[in-house]
Amino acid sequence: MTAKEFNQVKLLFICSRNQWRSPTAERLFDRFSNYAARSAGTETGARIKVTAGHVGWADMIFVMEKKHKRRLEAQFADILSDKKLVCLNIPDDYAFMEPALIDCLKATLSLHIEVPKDTE
């Protein structure tokens, strides 16, 4: 692990199919040196399905809806105890990188982490 990786906060973003909301959040944060970002989905047909490896890797986990939180707690209860798990309450009403989704992500995430100014 490099010094840069050691100092990064690892953010995991979760939605249902890992197509729009969580990949948008990952894209917003993956280019900032103080964050490492990944995304995954909870459904069987997800582009990237969340695994114990994802959960174990993350410092903070952001889910888009309460159902995602319930699914993670049911499947990974044993490794979630020391993780910060936050529900953003962002409905599945947006397309990938849609400006309204980006605004919503910035607003809700800024309550929990520092959102860099140039997250466009």
Backbone as a printed PyTorch tensor [residue, N CA C, xyz], in Angstrom:
tensor([[[  0.8540,  -1.1860,   0.0000],
         [  0.0000,   0.0000,   0.0000],
         [  0.8920,   1.2380,   0.0000]],

        [[  0.6210,   2.1670,  -0.8850],
         [  1.3990,   3.3970,  -0.9570],
         [  0.9480,   4.3770,   0.1130]],

        [[  1.7690,   5.3970,   0.3630],
         [  1.4090,   6.4290,   1.3480],
         [  0.1190,   7.1170,   0.9380]],

        [[ -0.0490,   7.3550,  -0.3570],
         [ -1.2730,   7.9930,  -0.8480],
         [ -2.4950,   7.1390,  -0.5130]],

        [[ -2.4120,   5.8360,  -0.7790],
         [ -3.5280,   4.9350,  -0.5040],
         [ -3.8180,   4.8560,   0.9940]],

        [[ -2.7800,   4.9270,   1.8130],
         [ -2.9430,   4.8260,   3.2540],
         [ -3.7640,   5.9840,   3.8030]],

        [[ -3.6160,   7.1620,   3.2260],
         [ -4.3050,   8.3510,   3.7110],
         [ -5.6840,   8.5510,   3.1050]],

        [[ -6.0510,   7.7720,   2.1390],
         [ -7.3490,   7.9390,   1.4820],
         [ -8.4890,   7.3790,   2.3310]],

        [[ -9.6190,   8.0630,   2.2790],
         [-10.8540,   7.5370,   2.8580],
         [-11.5250,   6.7230,   1.7620]],

        [[-11.8310,   5.4780,   2.0690],
         [-12.4070,   4.5710,   1.0770],
         [-13.9250,   4.6330,   1.1480]],

        [[-14.5330,   5.1070,   0.0610],
         [-15.9760,   5.2870,  -0.0250],
         [-16.5890,   4.2290,  -0.9310]],

        [[-17.6160,   3.5630,  -0.4240],
         [-18.3440,   2.5820,  -1.2140],
         [-19.7670,   3.0810,  -1.3870]],

        [[-20.2050,   3.1680,  -2.6390],
         [-21.5520,   3.6330,  -2.9690],
         [-22.3680,   2.4540,  -3.4820]],

        [[-23.5700,   2.2990,  -2.9360],
         [-24.4160,   1.1410,  -3.2500],
         [-25.7830,   1.5920,  -3.7420]],

        [[-26.2190,   1.0080,  -4.8500],
         [-27.6080,   1.1670,  -5.3050],
         [-28.0990,  -0.2270,  -5.6980]],

        [[-29.1330,  -0.3100,  -6.4880],
         [-29.7080,  -1.6210,  -6.8200],
         [-28.9140,  -2.3480,  -7.8970]],

        [[-28.8210,  -1.7570,  -9.0720],
         [-28.2060,  -2.4280, -10.2260],
         [-26.8200,  -1.9030, -10.5850]],

        [[-26.3280,  -0.9130,  -9.8400],
         [-25.0180,  -0.3310, -10.1140],
         [-24.9300,   0.1730, -11.5570]],

        [[-25.9740,   0.9110, -11.9720],
         [-25.9810,   1.4580, -13.3250],
         [-25.9740,   2.9820, -13.3390]],

        [[-26.6880,   3.6310, -12.4120],
         [-26.8390,   5.0810, -12.4980],
         [-26.3670,   5.8120, -11.2560]],

        [[-27.0120,   5.5770, -10.1260],
         [-26.7260,   6.3650,  -8.9260],
         [-25.3440,   6.0870,  -8.3460]],

        [[-25.0560,   4.8440,  -8.0140],
         [-23.7600,   4.5680,  -7.3770],
         [-22.5720,   4.7870,  -8.3220]],

        [[-22.6480,   4.4410,  -9.6130],
         [-21.5200,   4.7670, -10.4890],
         [-21.3080,   6.2770, -10.6510]],

        [[-22.3960,   7.0560, -10.6010],
         [-22.2570,   8.5100, -10.6730],
         [-21.5000,   9.0100,  -9.4420]],

        [[-21.8700,   8.5240,  -8.2760],
         [-21.1690,   8.9240,  -7.0500],
         [-19.6960,   8.5030,  -7.1010]],

        [[-19.4420,   7.2980,  -7.5650],
         [-18.0580,   6.8310,  -7.6970],
         [-17.2700,   7.7440,  -8.6280]],

        [[-17.8460,   8.0770,  -9.7550],
         [-17.1750,   8.9430, -10.7350],
         [-16.8610,  10.3150, -10.1380]],

        [[-17.7730,  10.8420,  -9.3200],
         [-17.5520,  12.1580,  -8.7100],
         [-16.3530,  12.1680,  -7.7700]],

        [[-16.1320,  11.0680,  -7.0670],
         [-15.1110,  11.0590,  -6.0150],
         [-13.8340,  10.3210,  -6.3640]],

        [[-13.8030,   9.5370,  -7.4230],
         [-12.6280,   8.7000,  -7.6690],
         [-11.4030,   9.4520,  -8.1580]],

        [[-11.5490,  10.7140,  -8.5010],
         [-10.3830,  11.4390,  -9.0090],
         [ -9.7620,  12.3820,  -7.9780]],

        [[-10.2400,  12.3310,  -6.7410],
         [ -9.6910,  13.1810,  -5.6870],
         [ -8.7450,  12.3700,  -4.8200]],

        [[ -7.5500,  12.9130,  -4.5820],
         [ -6.4980,  12.1520,  -3.9180],
         [ -6.8310,  11.7500,  -2.4860]],

        [[ -7.7320,  12.4510,  -1.8350],
         [ -8.0580,  12.0860,  -0.4520],
         [ -9.1600,  11.0270,  -0.3680]],

        [[ -9.6970,  10.5990,  -1.5050],
         [-10.7280,   9.5620,  -1.5370],
         [-10.3540,   8.4570,  -2.5160]],

        [[-10.7780,   7.2550,  -2.1690],
         [-10.8160,   6.1400,  -3.1100],
         [-12.2870,   5.7550,  -3.1640]],

        [[-12.8380,   5.5860,  -4.3430],
         [-14.2730,   5.3240,  -4.4710],
         [-14.5270,   4.0840,  -5.3160]],

        [[-15.5260,   3.3270,  -4.8810],
         [-16.0060,   2.1690,  -5.6250],
         [-17.5220,   2.1590,  -5.5420]],

        [[-18.1400,   1.3980,  -6.4250],
         [-19.5950,   1.2670,  -6.3790],
         [-19.9820,  -0.1660,  -6.7020]],

        [[-21.1780,  -0.5170,  -6.2390],
         [-21.7070,  -1.8580,  -6.4830],
         [-23.2190,  -1.8160,  -6.3070]],

        [[-23.8560,  -2.9280,  -6.6470],
         [-25.3040,  -3.0300,  -6.5200],
         [-25.7020,  -4.2170,  -5.6640]],

        [[-26.9230,  -4.1740,  -5.1630],
         [-27.4050,  -5.2390,  -4.2870],
         [-28.1710,  -6.3240,  -5.0290]],

        [[-28.6310,  -6.0540,  -6.2410],
         [-29.4530,  -7.0250,  -6.9610],
         [-28.6120,  -8.0410,  -7.7240]],

        [[-29.1940,  -9.1900,  -7.9550],
         [-28.5000, -10.2760,  -8.6480],
         [-27.9840,  -9.8400, -10.0140]],

        [[-28.7470,  -9.0470, -10.7510],
         [-28.3360,  -8.6090, -12.0790],
         [-27.5090,  -7.3370, -12.0980]],

        [[-26.9650,  -6.9370, -10.9670],
         [-26.1750,  -5.6980, -10.9010],
         [-24.9460,  -5.7850, -11.7950]],

        [[-24.5670,  -4.6420, -12.3460],
         [-23.3550,  -4.5480, -13.1700],
         [-22.1570,  -5.0600, -12.3770]],

        [[-22.0060,  -4.5900, -11.1450],
         [-21.0290,  -5.1090, -10.1890],
         [-21.8170,  -5.4150,  -8.9190]],

        [[-21.8770,  -6.6660,  -8.5200],
         [-22.6280,  -7.0640,  -7.3210],
         [-21.7450,  -6.8980,  -6.0910]],

        [[-22.3220,  -6.2980,  -5.0510],
         [-21.5720,  -6.0560,  -3.8220],
         [-21.1550,  -7.3890,  -3.1880]],

        [[-19.9070,  -7.4140,  -2.7030],
         [-19.3470,  -8.6130,  -2.0780],
         [-18.8010,  -8.2530,  -0.6970]],

        [[-18.4510,  -9.2580,   0.0570],
         [-17.8050,  -9.0420,   1.3510],
         [-16.4930,  -8.2820,   1.1710]],

        [[-15.8380,  -8.4960,   0.0520],
         [-14.5970,  -7.7630,  -0.2300],
         [-14.8260,  -6.2690,  -0.3410]],

        [[-15.8940,  -5.8700,  -0.9990],
         [-16.2290,  -4.4440,  -1.0920],
         [-16.4600,  -3.8580,   0.2950]],

        [[-17.2850,  -4.5550,   1.0770],
         [-17.6440,  -4.0670,   2.4090],
         [-16.4040,  -3.9990,   3.3040]],

        [[-15.5900,  -5.0230,   3.2520],
         [-14.3650,  -5.0410,   4.0520],
         [-13.3990,  -3.9330,   3.6750]],

        [[-13.3410,  -3.6000,   2.3980],
         [-12.4430,  -2.5540,   1.8880],
         [-12.8480,  -1.1700,   2.3650]],

        [[-14.1290,  -0.8980,   2.4520],
         [-14.6570,   0.4520,   2.6510],
         [-14.4770,   0.9650,   4.0770]],

        [[-14.2140,   2.2810,   4.1750],
         [-14.2560,   2.9830,   5.4560],
         [-15.6740,   3.4800,   5.7230]],

        [[-16.3250,   3.9450,   4.6590],
         [-17.6810,   4.4650,   4.7510],
         [-18.4970,   3.8880,   3.6130]],

        [[-19.7350,   3.5190,   3.9130],
         [-20.6230,   2.9420,   2.9090],
         [-21.8670,   3.8150,   2.8160]],

        [[-22.1590,   4.2520,   1.6000],
         [-23.3350,   5.0750,   1.3440],
         [-24.2970,   4.2840,   0.4700]],

        [[-25.5060,   4.0840,   0.9750],
         [-26.5360,   3.4020,   0.2010],
         [-27.5500,   4.4420,  -0.2540]],

        [[-28.1780,   4.1820,  -1.3850],
         [-29.1260,   5.1440,  -1.9450],
         [-30.5120,   5.0530,  -1.3030]],

        [[-30.9050,   3.8510,  -0.8660],
         [-32.2430,   3.6570,  -0.3010],
         [-32.1680,   2.7330,   0.9110]],

        [[-33.2080,   2.7970,   1.7420],
         [-33.2630,   1.9730,   2.9510],
         [-33.2110,   0.4830,   2.6270]],

        [[-33.7910,   0.1000,   1.4890],
         [-33.7700,  -1.3250,   1.1370],
         [-32.3400,  -1.8140,   0.9150]],

        [[-31.4600,  -0.9420,   0.4290],
         [-30.0630,  -1.3310,   0.2290],
         [-29.3820,  -1.5450,   1.5800]],

        [[-29.6980,  -0.6910,   2.5350],
         [-29.1350,  -0.8280,   3.8810],
         [-29.5950,  -2.1470,   4.5000]],

        [[-30.8770,  -2.4490,   4.3810],
         [-31.4070,  -3.7060,   4.9260],
         [-30.7280,  -4.9180,   4.2810]],

        [[-30.5260,  -4.8550,   2.9780],
         [-29.8800,  -5.9850,   2.2780],
         [-28.4420,  -6.1670,   2.7470]],

        [[-27.7180,  -5.0770,   2.8960],
         [-26.3320,  -5.1750,   3.3810],
         [-26.2970,  -5.7260,   4.7950]],

        [[-27.1700,  -5.2190,   5.6560],
         [-27.1980,  -5.6880,   7.0430],
         [-27.5510,  -7.1700,   7.1210]],

        [[-28.4370,  -7.6390,   6.2580],
         [-28.8160,  -9.0470,   6.2490],
         [-27.6790,  -9.9390,   5.7460]],

        [[-26.9670,  -9.4650,   4.7350],
         [-25.9440, -10.2970,   4.1050],
         [-24.5710, -10.1780,   4.7490]],

        [[-24.2400,  -9.0060,   5.3030],
         [-22.8790,  -8.7660,   5.7950],
         [-22.8350,  -8.2750,   7.2390]],

        [[-23.7870,  -8.6840,   8.0570],
         [-23.8830,  -8.1940,   9.4380],
         [-22.5690,  -8.3620,  10.1970]],

        [[-21.8820,  -9.4680,   9.9820],
         [-20.6620,  -9.7640,  10.7250],
         [-19.5030,  -8.8180,  10.4030]],

        [[-19.5010,  -8.1900,   9.2370],
         [-18.3820,  -7.2950,   8.8930],
         [-18.7910,  -5.8250,   8.8110]],

        [[-20.0480,  -5.5330,   9.1110],
         [-20.5310,  -4.1470,   9.0740],
         [-20.3970,  -3.4220,  10.4040]],

        [[-20.1190,  -4.1300,  11.4710],
         [-20.1840,  -3.5340,  12.8090],
         [-19.2650,  -2.3290,  13.0010]],

        [[-18.1240,  -2.3150,  12.3580],
         [-17.1960,  -1.1910,  12.5290],
         [-17.2200,  -0.2190,  11.3400]],

        [[-18.2250,  -0.3170,  10.5090],
         [-18.3360,   0.5430,   9.3250],
         [-19.3730,   1.6300,   9.5480]],

        [[-19.1370,   2.7860,   8.9650],
         [-20.1570,   3.8290,   8.9490],
         [-21.0340,   3.5630,   7.7310]],

        [[-22.3100,   3.3230,   7.9800],
         [-23.2740,   2.9900,   6.9250],
         [-24.3520,   4.0640,   6.9210]],

        [[-24.4450,   4.7910,   5.8010],
         [-25.3420,   5.9440,   5.7090],
         [-26.3140,   5.7570,   4.5500]],

        [[-27.5850,   5.9870,   4.8290],
         [-28.6010,   5.9710,   3.7740],
         [-28.8090,   7.4040,   3.2830]],

        [[-28.6380,   7.6190,   1.9810],
         [-28.7680,   8.9470,   1.3860],
         [-30.2020,   9.2720,   0.9680]],

        [[-31.0630,   8.2840,   0.9180],
         [-32.4640,   8.4840,   0.5160],
         [-32.5960,   9.1580,  -0.8540]],

        [[-31.8770,   8.6200,  -1.8200],
         [-31.9380,   9.1180,  -3.1960],
         [-32.6750,   8.0800,  -4.0410]],

        [[-33.8620,   8.4330,  -4.5410],
         [-34.6620,   7.4670,  -5.3080],
         [-34.0520,   7.1610,  -6.6750]],

        [[-34.5220,   6.1030,  -7.2660],
         [-34.0350,   5.6440,  -8.5720],
         [-34.7570,   6.4090,  -9.6840]],

        [[-34.5680,   7.7240,  -9.7010],
         [-35.2510,   8.6040, -10.6520],
         [-34.2990,   9.3090, -11.6200]],

        [[-33.0450,   8.8760, -11.6780],
         [-32.0340,   9.6330, -12.4170],
         [-31.2610,   8.7280, -13.3760]],

        [[-30.6540,   9.3670, -14.3540],
         [-29.7480,   8.6800, -15.2820],
         [-28.3080,   8.9070, -14.8290]],

        [[-27.3950,   8.1090, -15.3800],
         [-25.9800,   8.2390, -15.0590],
         [-25.4720,   9.6520, -15.3630]],

        [[-24.8260,  10.2700, -14.3830],
         [-24.2160,  11.6060, -14.4740],
         [-25.2260,  12.7150, -14.7920]],

        [[-26.4940,  12.4800, -14.5440],
         [-27.5110,  13.5070, -14.7390],
         [-27.2480,  14.6580, -13.7610]],

        [[-27.2610,  15.9030, -14.2390],
         [-26.9680,  17.0470, -13.3610],
         [-27.8100,  17.0920, -12.0840]],

        [[-29.0790,  16.7350, -12.1620],
         [-29.9220,  16.7320, -10.9580],
         [-29.4500,  15.6800,  -9.9530]],

        [[-28.9770,  14.5420, -10.4320],
         [-28.4410,  13.5080,  -9.5560],
         [-27.1500,  13.9980,  -8.9070]],

        [[-26.2940,  14.6150,  -9.6880],
         [-25.0400,  15.1470,  -9.1470],
         [-25.3200,  16.1670,  -8.0480]],

        [[-26.2710,  17.0560,  -8.2810],
         [-26.6400,  18.0530,  -7.2680],
         [-27.1700,  17.3790,  -6.0040]],

        [[-28.0030,  16.3810,  -6.1800],
         [-28.5680,  15.6570,  -5.0490],
         [-27.4760,  14.9310,  -4.2620]],

        [[-26.5700,  14.2770,  -4.9600],
         [-25.4590,  13.5880,  -4.3020],
         [-24.5930,  14.5640,  -3.5230]],

        [[-24.2470,  15.6690,  -4.1400],
         [-23.4180,  16.6710,  -3.4520],
         [-24.0960,  17.1580,  -2.1780]],

        [[-25.3740,  17.4630,  -2.2800],
         [-26.1050,  18.0000,  -1.1300],
         [-26.1870,  16.9800,   0.0100]],

        [[-26.5210,  15.7530,  -0.3050],
         [-26.6760,  14.7600,   0.7610],
         [-25.3320,  14.2820,   1.2970]],

        [[-24.3580,  14.1030,   0.4300],
         [-23.0470,  13.6500,   0.8900],
         [-22.3320,  14.7150,   1.7180]],

        [[-22.5790,  15.9810,   1.4350],
         [-21.8990,  17.0550,   2.1780],
         [-22.2880,  17.0690,   3.6520]],

        [[-23.3450,  16.3720,   4.0110],
         [-23.7320,  16.2460,   5.4140],
         [-22.8460,  15.2470,   6.1550]],

        [[-22.0710,  14.4430,   5.4050],
         [-21.3010,  13.3550,   6.0020],
         [-19.8030,  13.4100,   5.7160]],

        [[-19.4410,  13.9650,   4.5680],
         [-18.0230,  14.0520,   4.1830],
         [-17.7770,  15.3830,   3.4860]],

        [[-16.5280,  15.7240,   3.3380],
         [-16.1860,  16.9300,   2.6040],
         [-16.3280,  16.6400,   1.1100]],

        [[-17.1360,  17.4400,   0.4480],
         [-17.3570,  17.2850,  -0.9850],
         [-16.4580,  18.2970,  -1.6960]],

        [[-15.4760,  17.8280,  -2.4670],
         [-14.6010,  18.7620,  -3.1770],
         [-15.3930,  19.6840,  -4.0820]],

        [[-14.9130,  20.8980,  -4.2170],
         [-15.6360,  21.9390,  -4.9710],
         [-15.7940,  21.6130,  -6.4460]],

        [[-14.8110,  20.9840,  -7.0430],
         [-14.8490,  20.7360,  -8.4900],
         [-15.3100,  19.3240,  -8.8230]],

        [[-16.4180,  18.9050,  -8.2470],
         [-16.9670,  17.5740,  -8.5230],
         [-17.9330,  17.6380,  -9.6980]],

        [[-17.4650,  18.0310, -10.8510],
         [-18.3230,  18.1190, -12.0570],
         [-18.0190,  16.9800, -12.9850]]])
